[in-house]
Amino acid sequence: MQAAHASEQAGPFGRAMLPHWRLDPQAVYLNHGTVGVTPRRVLEAQSRLRDEIEEHPSRFLLRELMSLDPTRLDQPARPSRIRRAAAQVASFVGARGDDLVFVDNASAGVNAVLRSLPLAAGDEILLLDHAYGAVARTAQYVARERGARVVTVTLPFPLHDEAEAIDRLAGAFSARTRIAVLDHVTSETALVLPIARMAALCRARGVPVLVDGAHAPGAIELDIPSLGVDWYVANLHKWAFAPRGCGVLWAAPERRAGLHPSVISWGLDIGWHQEFDWTGTRDPTPFLCAPDGIAFITEFLGAAAMRAHNHALARHAARTLGERWGRPWRTPDAMTGCMVTVPLPAALGTAVDDAQRLKGWLLDERGIEAAIHPRAGPHGDVLYARLSFQVYNDASDVERFAAAVDERVRIAGA
Ligand SMILES: Cc1ncc(COP(=O)(O)O)c(C=O)c1O
């Protein structure tokens, strides 16, 4: 890990922070959540590490990253680089290094858990209708292969009360429910769900829980072991500033036997670290630089200050845009993190094509990057914008987005 920048303090948050990333300074980037944006200093650490690897690639990958000698896999002489990085990452999410493994991304983690599940014909996988599309497809695939089925729990949107989520979940269990897949922060709708309460409900029914926390580390305060879940999958390349291609899979001790990565390699049946730490030759720098992303938060930005800025800006955007377009914002604070999903004026259309046109126009004509999608809501089908807020954003970005949308409404009406 690169030395801490403890003596250095981040300046005031907002657009003045932009030089810490390679982002185009002219652009309004309101889409941090989608694929993350890696800070310059993390990219520099990654570049230094790549240089180090290239000085002696086989020594680095086969002996330092981890031991690939099959006779030593179960007893590495000293913690490998990947285990040391896992320990540093674990402390950021309240866990122990031994309790988590790196995966390339949240998709890989979800695949590992669902594809390792001993499902029989007629069994059920519970999934929220707010689940990320790729995760829903993985569940469908696994169910199809085993003759099982996916039961989708419909949550209202907007969601004004945690109890609504709990009640809907409570009504969805059956004697055949074998797992519940729950989002910690939903993707399109940007809701922070009451995961500990939902997990307690599942536990009371004897149903194990896989949490998709792709948007959680860095975005919300996170202490995985305290949530009472069985598996927790997360991305570090979104809100924890790791280089792209860095996820983690946490598993409760009793859930590790029989848990395999989707790519089987040398570590099969030796232990879950060995199985996940080596899934064939790949670039390990996203994993090994994850601690640099975390240090950027904890030692430079300040974790609490970062989250407070992002959350306050998200709330400000939701309230301002809600008032401007006549749809008051009522989502509780506890259900909001660093992103908000707000309805746009009806004049902008309702279809996928309308969403793509608007997204393209905002980006090409106004330099504004935001996620736009159609969704049915209490006001009928409208387009929604999911806006992500990071320390390089400020209220002027919200205003530029609002002004551009209003301009587009005028164009549509002309
Ligand atoms: C809730 C959620 N789950 C899973 C994923 C998949 O992440 P990845 O593409 O890094 O595997 C995403 C990506 O945006 C997501 O939002």
Ligand as a Chemical Component Dictionary entry (heavy atoms), coordinates in Angstrom:
data_LIG
# 
_chem_comp.id                   LIG 
_chem_comp.type                 NON-POLYMER 
_chem_comp.pdbx_formal_charge   0 
_chem_comp.three_letter_code    LIG 
# 
loop_
_chem_comp_atom.comp_id 
_chem_comp_atom.atom_id 
_chem_comp_atom.alt_atom_id 
_chem_comp_atom.type_symbol 
_chem_comp_atom.charge 
_chem_comp_atom.model_Cartn_x 
_chem_comp_atom.model_Cartn_y 
_chem_comp_atom.model_Cartn_z 
_chem_comp_atom.pdbx_ordinal 
LIG C1 C1 C 0 -26.959 -3.344 -7.084  1  
LIG C2 C2 C 0 -25.920 -3.823 -8.054  2  
LIG N1 N1 N 0 -25.540 -5.099 -8.016  3  
LIG C3 C3 C 0 -24.588 -5.587 -8.827  4  
LIG C4 C4 C 0 -23.980 -4.773 -9.747  5  
LIG C5 C5 C 0 -22.944 -5.371 -10.647 6  
LIG O1 O1 O 0 -21.718 -4.790 -10.445 7  
LIG P1 P1 P 0 -20.496 -5.262 -11.378 8  
LIG O2 O2 O 0 -20.856 -4.860 -12.779 9  
LIG O3 O3 O 0 -19.328 -4.523 -10.844 10 
LIG O4 O4 O 0 -20.397 -6.730 -11.245 11 
LIG C6 C6 C 0 -24.347 -3.436 -9.850  12 
LIG C7 C7 C 0 -23.708 -2.552 -10.835 13 
LIG O5 O5 O 0 -24.018 -1.400 -10.980 14 
LIG C8 C8 C 0 -25.352 -2.954 -8.987  15 
LIG O6 O6 O 0 -25.762 -1.689 -9.046  16 
# 
loop_
_chem_comp_bond.comp_id 
_chem_comp_bond.atom_id_1 
_chem_comp_bond.atom_id_2 
_chem_comp_bond.value_order 
_chem_comp_bond.pdbx_ordinal 
LIG C1 C2 SING 1  
LIG C2 N1 SING 2  
LIG C2 C8 DOUB 3  
LIG N1 C3 DOUB 4  
LIG C3 C4 SING 5  
LIG C4 C5 SING 6  
LIG C4 C6 DOUB 7  
LIG C5 O1 SING 8  
LIG O1 P1 SING 9  
LIG P1 O2 DOUB 10 
LIG P1 O3 SING 11 
LIG P1 O4 SING 12 
LIG C6 C7 SING 13 
LIG C6 C8 SING 14 
LIG C7 O5 DOUB 15 
LIG C8 O6 SING 16 
# 
